[in-house]
Amino acid sequence: MTSLRPMITVRRSIQVLVLFVLLSTVLQAADYLQPSERKWLQQQESKLEVLFGYEAPPNAYRDDKGRYVGLLVDFLREIESHLRI
C-alpha cells in the first residue's frame, strides 16, 4: 500500500506557490514607466492616439453600433490600466 503523504505534501506545496504568485502580482504596485516617461505622458494629458489601420475579426473590427472592438482594443485597455492612464 502506498502512502498518500508525499502526494499531499506536493499538493500543499503547489497550493502555497500559487497563492504566493497570485498575492505578489495583486500586491505589486510597480510603475512601469521611467520618471521622464511619466512626465511626458502627463504633458500629453494622459492621452495617446493609436492607429490600427485594418479590420480583421477578432483582432479589430466595428461592432453593430459602429464601435471599434476586438482583441487589440482589449489589449490597449489592459495597458491603460497598468499605466494608469
C-alpha contacts under 8 A as a table, 3 or more apart, distances in Angstrom:
res1	aa1	res2	aa2	distance
3	S	6	P	7.04
4	L	7	M	5.37
4	L	8	I	6.22
5	R	8	I	5.14
5	R	9	T	6.16
6	P	9	T	5.05
6	P	10	V	6.20
7	M	10	V	5.14
7	M	11	R	6.08
8	I	11	R	5.03
8	I	12	R	6.04
9	T	12	R	5.13
9	T	13	S	6.14
10	V	13	S	5.04
10	V	14	I	6.22
11	R	14	I	5.17
11	R	15	Q	6.23
12	R	15	Q	5.05
12	R	16	V	6.19
13	S	16	V	5.16
13	S	17	L	6.14
14	I	17	L	5.03
14	I	18	V	6.12
15	Q	18	V	5.20
15	Q	19	L	6.11
16	V	19	L	5.09
16	V	20	F	6.09
17	L	20	F	5.07
17	L	21	V	6.22
18	V	21	V	5.16
18	V	22	L	6.13
19	L	22	L	5.18
19	L	23	L	6.07
20	F	23	L	5.22
20	F	24	S	6.03
21	V	24	S	5.18
21	V	25	T	6.30
22	L	25	T	5.37
22	L	26	V	6.23
23	L	26	V	5.13
23	L	27	L	5.88
24	S	27	L	5.31
24	S	28	Q	5.84
25	T	28	Q	5.31
26	V	29	A	7.98
31	D	34	Q	7.78
31	D	83	L	7.13
32	Y	82	H	7.76
32	Y	83	L	6.67
33	L	36	S	7.95
33	L	37	E	5.75
33	L	38	R	5.90
33	L	83	L	7.50
34	Q	37	E	5.13
34	Q	38	R	6.21
35	P	38	R	5.06
35	P	39	K	6.12
36	S	39	K	5.06
36	S	40	W	6.22
37	E	40	W	5.07
37	E	41	L	6.17
38	R	41	L	5.07
38	R	42	Q	6.21
39	K	42	Q	5.08
39	K	43	Q	6.28
40	W	43	Q	5.03
40	W	44	Q	6.46
41	L	44	Q	5.07
41	L	45	E	6.52
41	L	46	S	5.26
41	L	47	K	7.45
42	Q	45	E	4.93
42	Q	46	S	5.39
43	Q	46	S	7.37
44	Q	47	K	5.72
44	Q	48	L	7.50
46	S	85	I	5.39
47	K	85	I	7.40
52	F	60	A	7.99
54	Y	60	A	7.26
54	Y	61	Y	7.98
55	E	59	N	7.39
55	E	60	A	5.06
55	E	61	Y	4.71
55	E	62	R	7.65
56	A	59	N	5.62
56	A	60	A	5.38
56	A	61	Y	5.93
57	P	60	A	5.41
57	P	61	Y	5.57
57	P	70	G	6.88
58	P	61	Y	7.03
58	P	70	G	5.39
58	P	71	L	6.28
59	N	70	G	4.98
59	N	71	L	4.70
59	N	72	L	5.59
60	A	68	Y	6.82
60	A	69	V	5.70
60	A	70	G	4.45
60	A	71	L	6.32
60	A	72	L	5.96
60	A	73	V	7.02
61	Y	68	Y	5.61
61	Y	69	V	5.58
61	Y	70	G	6.15
62	R	65	K	7.54
62	R	66	G	5.17
62	R	67	R	5.18
62	R	68	Y	4.47
62	R	69	V	5.89
63	D	66	G	5.27
63	D	67	R	5.48
63	D	68	Y	6.56
63	D	69	V	6.57
64	D	67	R	7.52
68	Y	73	V	7.41
69	V	72	L	7.63
69	V	73	V	5.63
69	V	74	D	7.56
70	G	73	V	5.41
70	G	74	D	6.33
71	L	74	D	4.94
71	L	75	F	6.08
72	L	75	F	5.03
72	L	76	L	6.21
73	V	76	L	5.12
73	V	77	R	6.29
74	D	77	R	5.14
74	D	78	E	6.29
75	F	78	E	5.07
75	F	79	I	6.25
76	L	79	I	5.02
76	L	80	E	6.11
77	R	80	E	4.96
77	R	81	S	6.26
78	E	81	S	5.17
78	E	82	H	6.39
79	I	82	H	5.15
79	I	83	L	6.11
80	E	83	L	5.15
80	E	84	R	5.70
80	E	85	I	5.17
81	S	84	R	4.92
81	S	85	I	6.57
